[in-house]
């Protein structure tokens, strides 16, 4: 997708070019991209002013990018601005006196606007008229954060009480020129606001009262789809950005206790709350220290007795209903960039590109079987795939040279190979805004993920635990299939892939009984694969080629679910001793059809079936001519979605039908 805006200034490598009329573009050369859009670049300021400024920008200028300055601006902010090419950048706050804007940010006049030294004055200037305002105390932090969410959602200015003897200093002047009639006063700000003459004062006793008003305003425009979770006491002060994220994503804000260890209880409470019970996704604005993962018994017995799991992931074999992702970095400016970079995803011409590097040591044949089919699926859906599988003599130089040109990167193999052999952490080249999926043991760790975010990544996906290559490969195939064919976000695709494994555990047990092996490995993968980044990110969905193979489809009409089987499968994939023939849009797992030397993987069908119109107090039960050992159906009552996993028989052609009968929940 290309954007066209008025041409103001063209920058090459951060150097200002002449303002003279542009010369005609050479024949055959593409025109340089026009500049467009605005960036608000926040420098140093008091924490409460940062909170107020960020939600003001999100409310009054929702299309503008809000970015925090950094002492590493030349290596993380400048590359972003070089790619974005905004029409204007407005610095707000305090900046080093001796800084060179061209060197630091790669911009100059007229793109660079004069510094707005007073963040409060600038934030209020975004609201020349306002019938109401929100006034909040500096502490407790819970009151301030929830008040900021309310102000942003109401699209009104926020005033935070000042330190000293006159906490409302400057407020009267700000109110007098805007026609304000109603002051929404929060907590300890109420007494000070009562001293304001001629204004209606609406009182909110505490954060809980503000939450009710905020939820009411959110629901005025529809159901609450998003949650934001943060720790208001985290020393990195990532919580100061949580209201901004909540306003940007029209989300309810959830707050933990100071140690963050009550996150599971807080999220569970939100799932029972009438206002937020239908939320689809959650963004966690906190690192794994300030909202820690929990230790859970490893379902796949091996080296580790316990594994690390996000605390809101349900225990047992329950479906994953709420999808999530974390936004965090030791440098807070990266948190704002993670969201801002998403705007660039659609700007790259042509189909999205992915580099797949799988099994370079040639010791993981089952994994490579999955990887090759992941590549086939993406290519069939219209992606440009560069695949390096097995014995390809993949060099570190080739991998390093290819990576910066990709919209996604999938590594499937031993993590130490990537780190020690290819020296991945030493690479520094800027990346496109991209999704990095590291499918190997212990691959998701803070230090190395931070390097990828520094270079330009939007999301990093992986697991902090050991994992078997087979269960990880099956999950990865499901993740990218969901993105490629269904156009789901990364978070929704991860949930889809995890629930595929949850269903597969049950299907495998149905078929093999006590002989089923490694069921715990699939359960572990479903628990522990995690997104660091915004789970609402969507990669561009390309147009498939004219000769693309039709993909498997599933639809529900009245009380019948029909799974349509494509006429053609892909040519067989052979990575000895494994072989597979997969339908486009289908799935694979580690289920073997025979015990002969050549191990054929059973081709599977998997579908996420939305069933919103069934009776609210009943659950669906399915019946089919297909034998019960060949299929599994699981029901997510909260989201009104069913998951159907099927092993078609050789005699099943064209389609398989399932009849739906709704019965009282107590009878399920």
CORFENKA-V302280 format. One record per residue. N is the residue number from 1. RES is the residue in one small letter. PSI is psi in whole degrees, 0 to 359 (none if undefined). Layout:
# CORFENKA-V302280
n=N res=RES psi=PSI
n=N res=RES psi=PSI
This chain:
# CORFENKA-V302280
n=1 res=x psi=130
n=2 res=x psi=147
n=3 res=x psi=138
n=4 res=x psi=124
n=5 res=x psi=166
n=6 res=x psi=136
n=7 res=x psi=120
n=8 res=x psi=315
n=9 res=x psi=140
n=10 res=x psi=130
n=11 res=x psi=136
n=12 res=x psi=121
n=13 res=x psi=37
n=14 res=x psi=6
n=15 res=x psi=135
n=16 res=x psi=129
n=17 res=x psi=164
n=18 res=x psi=145
n=19 res=x psi=6
n=20 res=x psi=160
n=21 res=x psi=140
n=22 res=x psi=142
n=23 res=x psi=151
n=24 res=x psi=142
n=25 res=x psi=137
n=26 res=x psi=146
n=27 res=x psi=131
n=28 res=x psi=353
n=29 res=x psi=135
n=30 res=x psi=146
n=31 res=x psi=142
n=32 res=x psi=148
n=33 res=x psi=140
n=34 res=x psi=156
n=35 res=x psi=150
n=36 res=x psi=154
n=37 res=x psi=166
n=38 res=x psi=147
n=39 res=x psi=130
n=40 res=x psi=117
n=41 res=x psi=107
n=42 res=x psi=125
n=43 res=x psi=208
n=44 res=x psi=140
n=45 res=x psi=161
n=46 res=x psi=149
n=47 res=x psi=319
n=48 res=x psi=330
n=49 res=x psi=325
n=50 res=x psi=317
n=51 res=x psi=312
n=52 res=x psi=319
n=53 res=x psi=315
n=54 res=x psi=316
n=55 res=x psi=331
n=56 res=x psi=316
n=57 res=x psi=316
n=58 res=x psi=324
n=59 res=x psi=315
n=60 res=x psi=332
n=61 res=x psi=68
n=62 res=x psi=338
n=63 res=x psi=350
n=64 res=x psi=153
n=65 res=x psi=129
n=66 res=x psi=120
n=67 res=x psi=136
n=68 res=x psi=138
n=69 res=x psi=162
n=70 res=x psi=151
n=71 res=x psi=358
n=72 res=x psi=31
n=73 res=x psi=325
n=74 res=x psi=337
n=75 res=x psi=345
n=76 res=x psi=323
n=77 res=x psi=319
n=78 res=x psi=314
n=79 res=x psi=326
n=80 res=x psi=313
n=81 res=x psi=326
n=82 res=x psi=320
n=83 res=x psi=319
n=84 res=x psi=320
n=85 res=x psi=62
n=86 res=x psi=155
n=87 res=x psi=331
n=88 res=x psi=147
n=89 res=x psi=120
n=90 res=x psi=109
n=91 res=x psi=135
n=92 res=x psi=128
n=93 res=x psi=208
n=94 res=x psi=139
n=95 res=x psi=157
n=96 res=x psi=135
n=97 res=x psi=329
n=98 res=x psi=14
n=99 res=x psi=148
n=100 res=x psi=111
n=101 res=x psi=322
n=102 res=x psi=318
n=103 res=x psi=321
n=104 res=x psi=314
n=105 res=x psi=347
n=106 res=x psi=23
n=107 res=x psi=160
n=108 res=x psi=182
n=109 res=x psi=145
n=110 res=x psi=359
n=111 res=x psi=316
n=112 res=x psi=121
n=113 res=x psi=163
n=114 res=x psi=149
n=115 res=x psi=131
n=116 res=x psi=100
n=117 res=x psi=331
n=118 res=x psi=104
n=119 res=x psi=328
n=120 res=x psi=311
n=121 res=x psi=319
n=122 res=x psi=316
n=123 res=x psi=318
n=124 res=x psi=334
n=125 res=x psi=341
n=126 res=x psi=350
n=127 res=x psi=75
n=128 res=x psi=332
n=129 res=x psi=135
n=130 res=x psi=120
n=131 res=x psi=339
n=132 res=x psi=157
n=133 res=x psi=161
n=134 res=x psi=131
n=135 res=x psi=126
n=136 res=x psi=155
n=137 res=x psi=163
n=138 res=x psi=323
n=139 res=x psi=151
n=140 res=x psi=154
n=141 res=x psi=326
n=142 res=x psi=316
n=143 res=x psi=316
n=144 res=x psi=315
n=145 res=x psi=317
n=146 res=x psi=324
n=147 res=x psi=322
n=148 res=x psi=319
n=149 res=x psi=317
n=150 res=x psi=315
n=151 res=x psi=314
n=152 res=x psi=319
n=153 res=x psi=325
n=154 res=x psi=350
n=155 res=x psi=48
n=156 res=x psi=158
n=157 res=x psi=154
n=158 res=x psi=130
n=159 res=x psi=128
n=160 res=x psi=129
n=161 res=x psi=140
n=162 res=x psi=162
n=163 res=x psi=158
n=164 res=x psi=191
n=165 res=x psi=339
n=166 res=x psi=84
n=167 res=x psi=340
n=168 res=x psi=22
n=169 res=x psi=125
n=170 res=x psi=347
n=171 res=x psi=317
n=172 res=x psi=319
n=173 res=x psi=321
n=174 res=x psi=324
n=175 res=x psi=323
n=176 res=x psi=331
n=177 res=x psi=4
n=178 res=x psi=0
n=179 res=x psi=30
n=180 res=x psi=133
n=181 res=x psi=334
n=182 res=x psi=128
n=183 res=x psi=120
n=184 res=x psi=103
n=185 res=x psi=134
n=186 res=x psi=129
n=187 res=x psi=234
n=188 res=x psi=358
n=189 res=x psi=347
n=190 res=x psi=310
n=191 res=x psi=318
n=192 res=x psi=322
n=193 res=x psi=332
n=194 res=x psi=343
n=195 res=x psi=352
n=196 res=x psi=128
n=197 res=x psi=145
n=198 res=x psi=19
n=199 res=x psi=146
n=200 res=x psi=131
n=201 res=x psi=114
n=202 res=x psi=119
n=203 res=x psi=137
n=204 res=x psi=117
n=205 res=x psi=324
n=206 res=x psi=187
n=207 res=x psi=323
n=208 res=x psi=321
n=209 res=x psi=323
n=210 res=x psi=320
n=211 res=x psi=317
n=212 res=x psi=316
n=213 res=x psi=321
n=214 res=x psi=314
n=215 res=x psi=319
n=216 res=x psi=318
n=217 res=x psi=320
n=218 res=x psi=316
n=219 res=x psi=345
n=220 res=x psi=333
n=221 res=x psi=7
n=222 res=x psi=180
n=223 res=x psi=157
n=224 res=x psi=109
n=225 res=x psi=337
n=226 res=x psi=148
n=227 res=x psi=148
n=228 res=x psi=128
n=229 res=x psi=132
n=230 res=x psi=165
n=231 res=x psi=110
n=232 res=x psi=357
n=233 res=x psi=10
n=234 res=x psi=132
n=235 res=x psi=338
n=236 res=x psi=348
n=237 res=x psi=32
n=238 res=x psi=335
n=239 res=x psi=336
n=240 res=x psi=337
n=241 res=x psi=351
n=242 res=x psi=317
n=243 res=x psi=322
n=244 res=x psi=314
n=245 res=x psi=318
n=246 res=x psi=318
n=247 res=x psi=318
n=248 res=x psi=323
n=249 res=x psi=9
n=250 res=x psi=57
n=251 res=x psi=156
n=252 res=x psi=145
n=253 res=x psi=128
n=254 res=x psi=139
n=255 res=x psi=136
n=256 res=x psi=177
n=257 res=x psi=172
n=258 res=x psi=327
n=259 res=x psi=356
n=260 res=x psi=4
n=261 res=x psi=358
n=262 res=x psi=17
n=263 res=x psi=318
n=264 res=x psi=318
n=265 res=x psi=320
n=266 res=x psi=315
n=267 res=x psi=318
n=268 res=x psi=321
n=269 res=x psi=320
n=270 res=x psi=326
n=271 res=x psi=343
n=272 res=x psi=346
n=273 res=x psi=131
n=274 res=x psi=323
n=275 res=x psi=320
n=276 res=x psi=2
n=277 res=x psi=343
n=278 res=x psi=13
n=279 res=x psi=144
n=280 res=x psi=329
n=281 res=x psi=160
n=282 res=x psi=133
n=283 res=x psi=125
n=284 res=x psi=114
n=285 res=x psi=78
n=286 res=x psi=150
n=287 res=x psi=173
n=288 res=x psi=359
n=289 res=x psi=314
n=290 res=x psi=338
n=291 res=x psi=90
n=292 res=x psi=154
n=293 res=x psi=166
n=294 res=x psi=155
n=295 res=x psi=131
n=296 res=x psi=145
n=297 res=x psi=132
n=298 res=x psi=118
n=299 res=x psi=346
n=300 res=x psi=99
n=301 res=x psi=138
n=302 res=x psi=223
n=303 res=x psi=328
n=304 res=x psi=125
n=305 res=x psi=329
n=306 res=x psi=156
n=307 res=x psi=162
n=308 res=x psi=129
n=309 res=x psi=142
n=310 res=x psi=135
n=311 res=x psi=339
n=312 res=x psi=357
n=313 res=x psi=127
n=314 res=x psi=148
n=315 res=x psi=173
n=316 res=x psi=211
n=317 res=x psi=26
n=318 res=x psi=152
n=319 res=x psi=154
n=320 res=x psi=116
n=321 res=x psi=317
n=322 res=x psi=121
n=323 res=x psi=155
n=324 res=x psi=164
n=325 res=x psi=156
n=326 res=x psi=139
n=327 res=x psi=116
n=328 res=x psi=158
n=329 res=x psi=150
n=330 res=x psi=332
n=331 res=x psi=109
n=332 res=x psi=335
n=333 res=x psi=332
n=334 res=x psi=331
n=335 res=x psi=316
n=336 res=x psi=325
n=337 res=x psi=327
n=338 res=x psi=322
n=339 res=x psi=320
n=340 res=x psi=325
n=341 res=x psi=338
n=342 res=x psi=331
n=343 res=x psi=335
n=344 res=x psi=345
n=345 res=x psi=321
n=346 res=x psi=356
n=347 res=x psi=345
n=348 res=x psi=125
n=349 res=x psi=154
n=350 res=x psi=179
n=351 res=x psi=155
n=352 res=x psi=147
n=353 res=x psi=140
n=354 res=x psi=139
n=355 res=x psi=123
n=356 res=x psi=120
n=357 res=x psi=113
n=358 res=x psi=134
n=359 res=x psi=49
n=360 res=x psi=335
n=361 res=x psi=354
n=362 res=x psi=29
n=363 res=x psi=7
n=364 res=x psi=72
n=365 res=x psi=324
n=366 res=x psi=317
n=367 res=x psi=315
n=368 res=x psi=326
n=369 res=x psi=315
n=370 res=x psi=314
n=371 res=x psi=316
n=372 res=x psi=324
n=373 res=x psi=329
n=374 res=x psi=315
n=375 res=x psi=318
n=376 res=x psi=316
n=377 res=x psi=314
n=378 res=x psi=318
n=379 res=x psi=319
n=380 res=x psi=329
n=381 res=x psi=354
n=382 res=x psi=0
n=383 res=x psi=156
n=384 res=x psi=112
n=385 res=x psi=128
n=386 res=x psi=107
n=387 res=x psi=132
n=388 res=x psi=104
n=389 res=x psi=137
n=390 res=x psi=224
n=391 res=x psi=78
n=392 res=x psi=4
n=393 res=x psi=41
n=394 res=x psi=122
n=395 res=x psi=159
n=396 res=x psi=323
n=397 res=x psi=316
n=398 res=x psi=315
n=399 res=x psi=317
n=400 res=x psi=322
n=401 res=x psi=325
n=402 res=x psi=326
n=403 res=x psi=317
n=404 res=x psi=346
n=405 res=x psi=7
n=406 res=x psi=150
n=407 res=x psi=343
n=408 res=x psi=150
n=409 res=x psi=128
n=410 res=x psi=115
n=411 res=x psi=125
n=412 res=x psi=105
n=413 res=x psi=192
n=414 res=x psi=131
n=415 res=x psi=325
n=416 res=x psi=332
n=417 res=x psi=316
n=418 res=x psi=321
n=419 res=x psi=311
n=420 res=x psi=314
n=421 res=x psi=314
n=422 res=x psi=351
n=423 res=x psi=45
n=424 res=x psi=318
n=425 res=x psi=344
n=426 res=x psi=350
n=427 res=x psi=142
n=428 res=x psi=355
n=429 res=x psi=137
n=430 res=x psi=143
n=431 res=x psi=155
n=432 res=x psi=158
n=433 res=x psi=113
n=434 res=x psi=160
n=435 res=x psi=123
n=436 res=x psi=117
n=437 res=x psi=113
n=438 res=x psi=98
n=439 res=x psi=84
n=440 res=x psi=171
n=441 res=x psi=136
n=442 res=x psi=26
n=443 res=x psi=334
n=444 res=x psi=100
n=445 res=x psi=155
n=446 res=x psi=314
n=447 res=x psi=313
n=448 res=x psi=330
n=449 res=x psi=322
n=450 res=x psi=323
n=451 res=x psi=323
n=452 res=x psi=321
n=453 res=x psi=323
n=454 res=x psi=322
n=455 res=x psi=345
n=456 res=x psi=0
n=457 res=x psi=149
n=458 res=x psi=321
n=459 res=x psi=148
n=460 res=x psi=128
n=461 res=x psi=141
n=462 res=x psi=198
n=463 res=x psi=141
n=464 res=x psi=2
n=465 res=x psi=172
n=466 res=x psi=150
n=467 res=x psi=149
n=468 res=x psi=143
n=469 res=x psi=328
n=470 res=x psi=310
n=471 res=x psi=323
n=472 res=x psi=320
n=473 res=x psi=322
n=474 res=x psi=319
n=475 res=x psi=317
n=476 res=x psi=318
n=477 res=x psi=316
n=478 res=x psi=323
n=479 res=x psi=308
n=480 res=x psi=330
n=481 res=x psi=317
n=482 res=x psi=321
n=483 res=x psi=314
n=484 res=x psi=314
n=485 res=x psi=327
n=486 res=x psi=347
n=487 res=x psi=24
n=488 res=x psi=162
n=489 res=x psi=169
n=490 res=x psi=320
n=491 res=x psi=314
n=492 res=x psi=325
n=493 res=x psi=324
n=494 res=x psi=318
n=495 res=x psi=316
n=496 res=x psi=314
n=497 res=x psi=321
n=498 res=x psi=318
n=499 res=x psi=335
n=500 res=x psi=315
n=501 res=x psi=322
n=502 res=x psi=315
n=503 res=x psi=324
n=504 res=x psi=324
n=505 res=x psi=316
n=506 res=x psi=319
n=507 res=x psi=318
n=508 res=x psi=320
n=509 res=x psi=323
n=510 res=x psi=318
n=511 res=x psi=323
n=512 res=x psi=345
n=513 res=x psi=226
n=514 res=x psi=345
n=515 res=x psi=351
n=516 res=x psi=133
n=517 res=x psi=152
n=518 res=x psi=25
n=519 res=x psi=326
n=520 res=x psi=332
n=521 res=x psi=321
n=522 res=x psi=320
n=523 res=x psi=318
n=524 res=x psi=316
n=525 res=x psi=319
n=526 res=x psi=328
n=527 res=x psi=320
n=528 res=x psi=344
n=529 res=x psi=136
n=530 res=x psi=149
n=531 res=x psi=125
n=532 res=x psi=109
n=533 res=x psi=178
n=534 res=x psi=119
n=535 res=x psi=355
n=536 res=x psi=2
n=537 res=x psi=135
n=538 res=x psi=131
n=539 res=x psi=151
n=540 res=x psi=141
n=541 res=x psi=111
n=542 res=x psi=172
n=543 res=x psi=123
n=544 res=x psi=156
n=545 res=x psi=158
n=546 res=x psi=330
n=547 res=x psi=17
n=548 res=x psi=144
n=549 res=x psi=138
n=550 res=x psi=143
n=551 res=x psi=157
n=552 res=x psi=140
n=553 res=x psi=156
n=554 res=x psi=132
n=555 res=x psi=154
n=556 res=x psi=126
n=557 res=x psi=116
n=558 res=x psi=251
n=559 res=x psi=24
n=560 res=x psi=128
n=561 res=x psi=127
n=562 res=x psi=122
n=563 res=x psi=114
n=564 res=x psi=124
n=565 res=x psi=125
n=566 res=x psi=152
n=567 res=x psi=325
n=568 res=x psi=142
n=569 res=x psi=169
n=570 res=x psi=155
n=571 res=x psi=153
n=572 res=x psi=141
n=573 res=x psi=127
n=574 res=x psi=110
n=575 res=x psi=89
n=576 res=x psi=134
n=577 res=x psi=12
n=578 res=x psi=147
n=579 res=x psi=150
n=580 res=x psi=142
n=581 res=x psi=114
n=582 res=x psi=142
n=583 res=x psi=142
n=584 res=x psi=133
n=585 res=x psi=3
n=586 res=x psi=198
n=587 res=x psi=161
n=588 res=x psi=151
n=589 res=x psi=196
n=590 res=x psi=20
n=591 res=x psi=121
n=592 res=x psi=137
n=593 res=x psi=331
n=594 res=x psi=173
n=595 res=x psi=11
n=596 res=x psi=174
n=597 res=x psi=317
n=598 res=x psi=118
n=599 res=x psi=103
n=600 res=x psi=128
n=601 res=x psi=137
n=602 res=x psi=126
n=603 res=x psi=134
n=604 res=x psi=157
n=605 res=x psi=137
n=606 res=x psi=135
n=607 res=x psi=145
n=608 res=x psi=112
n=609 res=x psi=114
n=610 res=x psi=129
n=611 res=x psi=64
n=612 res=x psi=345
n=613 res=x psi=5
n=614 res=x psi=163
n=615 res=x psi=134
n=616 res=x psi=329
n=617 res=x psi=15
n=618 res=x psi=164
n=619 res=x psi=150
n=620 res=x psi=141
n=621 res=x psi=136
n=622 res=x psi=150
n=623 res=x psi=154
n=624 res=x psi=159
n=625 res=x psi=341
n=626 res=x psi=130
n=627 res=x psi=146
n=628 res=x psi=331
n=629 res=x psi=353
n=630 res=x psi=4
n=631 res=x psi=157
n=632 res=x psi=139
n=633 res=x psi=128
n=634 res=x psi=145
n=635 res=x psi=125
n=636 res=x psi=97
n=637 res=x psi=328
n=638 res=x psi=316
n=639 res=x psi=354
n=640 res=x psi=49
n=641 res=x psi=138
n=642 res=x psi=152
n=643 res=x psi=126
n=644 res=x psi=119
n=645 res=x psi=129
n=646 res=x psi=140
n=647 res=x psi=100
n=648 res=x psi=149
n=649 res=x psi=165
n=650 res=x psi=327
n=651 res=x psi=353
n=652 res=x psi=113
n=653 res=x psi=147
n=654 res=x psi=304
n=655 res=x psi=161
n=656 res=x psi=132
n=657 res=x psi=148
n=658 res=x psi=133
n=659 res=x psi=139
n=660 res=x psi=128
n=661 res=x psi=127
n=662 res=x psi=132
n=663 res=x psi=157
n=664 res=x psi=143
n=665 res=x psi=325
n=666 res=x psi=337
n=667 res=x psi=358
n=668 res=x psi=none
